[in-house]
Each structure stands twice: as structure tokens, then as C-alpha cells.
Amino acid sequence: MRVWWLPAAASLSRKFSLSKLNGLPEPASGQALIYYRIMAKLEVTLVRSTATRPYFHRKIVAALGFHRLHETRVLPDNAATRGMIAKIPHMLEWKEVKEGASR
């Protein structure tokens, strides 16, 4: 595999592996190279009741893991979570938090 920032000879050489250049651990023999990504988190709070709301709103609130009002959950920042929040933004408050941050 040729990478634009490595010369042609280096891309074929074993001593210039991509994992070493990216600061990742070298995989054991026979294992696939896994790229690590630091994921952000979302701190989501339920601020409006599910009473008198449509059935699918209540299902989304349950899928996010809420049980009562003003409960706060720390959820992964991914497309699925963002999509659920986008369906019921009038019932939630959210903010992004750092990975290592504590409440």
C-alpha cells in the first residue's frame, strides 16, 4: 500500500509501519490492525415529561435510558444518539463533554 507521505521504498518496508508512524501499538502476528479513535461523549438530561407524548417519543426516551425527569446520562456521541436527540429536542438538554471529564 502506497501512502502519499512515505517514499515508495519505505511503504514496502516492514520497519516503517503505519501503526508506528501514527503512535499506535504494533499488532501481533495474524491480527488485524485496529485504528483507535477517541470518542466524544454527550451529557443528555430529560427536562420534559413523557406524559401525553406520542408513543414513539416515549420509546426514544426509554432507548436513551431515561427513567425519570431531570435524570442525566452520559452517552456516546455517534449518529444513532444524535438521531434520537434530533427526534425529541424539545424534551432534552444536551452538551458535549470530554472523555476524561467527571461530573
C-alpha positions in Angstrom: 0.0 0.0 0.0 1.4 3.4 -1.0 0.8 6.3 1.2 1.5 9.8 0.0 3.7 10.9 2.9 6.0 7.9 2.6 8.5 7.3 -0.2 7.8 4.2 -2.4 10.6 2.2 -0.8 9.5 3.0 2.8 5.9 2.0 2.1 7.0 -1.5 1.3 9.5 -1.8 4.2 8.4 -3.5 7.4 10.3 -1.2 9.6 8.1 1.8 8.5 4.7 0.5 9.5 1.7 2.9 9.6 0.9 2.0 13.2 4.4 3.1 14.4 4.0 6.4 12.5 0.6 7.1 14.0 1.7 6.2 17.5 -0.4 3.1 17.7 0.7 -0.3 19.1 2.0 -2.8 16.6 -0.5 -5.7 16.1 0.5 -9.2 17.0 1.2 -11.6 14.1 -2.0 -12.8 12.5 -4.1 -9.9 14.0 -5.7 -7.1 12.0 -4.6 -3.5 12.6 -7.2 -1.7 14.6 -7.4 2.1 14.4 -8.3 3.7 17.7 -10.5 6.8 17.8 -11.2 8.9 20.9 -14.9 9.3 21.0 -16.6 12.3 22.5 -19.5 12.0 24.9 -22.8 13.8 25.2 -24.3 14.7 28.6 -28.1 14.5 28.0 -30.8 15.5 30.5 -34.5 14.8 30.2 -36.3 18.1 31.0 -39.8 17.4 29.7 -42.2 14.7 30.8 -43.3 11.8 28.5 -46.9 12.1 29.7 -49.3 13.0 26.9 -46.5 12.5 24.3 -46.7 10.1 21.3 -45.8 6.5 21.8 -42.6 6.8 19.7 -41.4 9.7 21.8 -41.7 7.5 24.9 -39.8 4.7 23.1 -37.0 7.1 22.2 -36.7 8.3 25.8 -36.6 4.7 27.0 -34.0 3.8 24.4 -31.8 6.6 25.7 -32.0 5.0 29.1 -34.1 7.6 31.0 -36.5 6.7 33.8 -37.5 10.0 35.4 -37.4 13.7 34.9 -34.1 15.7 35.3 -32.1 12.5 35.0 -28.7 12.9 33.3 -27.0 10.3 31.2 -23.6 10.4 29.5 -24.0 8.8 26.1 -21.5 8.2 23.2 -21.5 10.9 20.5 -22.5 8.9 17.5 -25.0 9.1 14.7 -27.6 6.9 16.5 -27.6 9.1 19.6 -27.6 12.3 17.6 -30.6 10.9 15.6 -32.6 10.1 18.7 -31.9 13.5 20.2 -32.9 15.2 16.9 -36.3 13.4 17.1 -37.2 14.9 20.6 -35.1 18.0 21.1 -37.9 19.8 22.9 -37.7 17.2 25.7 -33.9 17.2 26.2 -31.0 19.3 27.0 -27.5 18.2 26.0 -23.9 19.3 25.8 -20.6 17.7 24.7 -18.2 16.6 27.4 -14.6 15.5 27.2 -13.7 11.8 27.5 -11.9 12.0 30.8 -14.2 14.6 32.4 -16.1 13.8 35.5 -19.4 15.3 36.7 
